[in-house]
Amino acid sequence: MVSHDDYLSGQSAALAGGTTMTMDFVMPTNGSYIKGLEAYFKNAEVAVTDYGFHAQIIFWNQTVSDELEIMVKEYGMNSFKFFQALDFMIRDDQMLEGFEKCKSLGAIAMLHAENGDSVTHEQKKLLALGVTSVKGHPLSRPPFVC
């Protein structure tokens, strides 16, 4: 995932608006959440506000489970967001395993609860109709699946 700003420019803008603390979502680097977290800490060396990290759990296996424990116990990270949407979807059984792991560690499990397959289906219909602007975003998420 690519951002158009870095910690210095993004947090400077936040400070100008009165925000003094930001939270960023850590993504894995080369399949490792620890490597991802270390990269985010390096990027945050220029931070001008207080900051913290969540992790976006976009896949689940034993390595992720082990790294989640390290992130909680050694880095103090205590919130993890699981995805049921789009390219970040994980299976329900993996999500439940992750929730159980979070519970065992006293960490907070969050859920991005969209029906990814339905969103993709609606996006294809909108693209076929020529809807390519930001207006298509809410239209691709009908209330019956959100």
Buried (B, 14 or more C-beta within 10 A) or exposed (E): EEEEEEBBEBBBEBEEEEEEEBEBBBBBBEEBBBBBBBBBBEBBEEBBBEBEBBBBBBBBEEBBBEBBBEBBEEBEBBBBBBBBBBEBBBEEEBBBBBBEBBEEBEBEBBBBEBBBEBBBBBBEEBEEEEBEEEEBEEEBBEEEBE
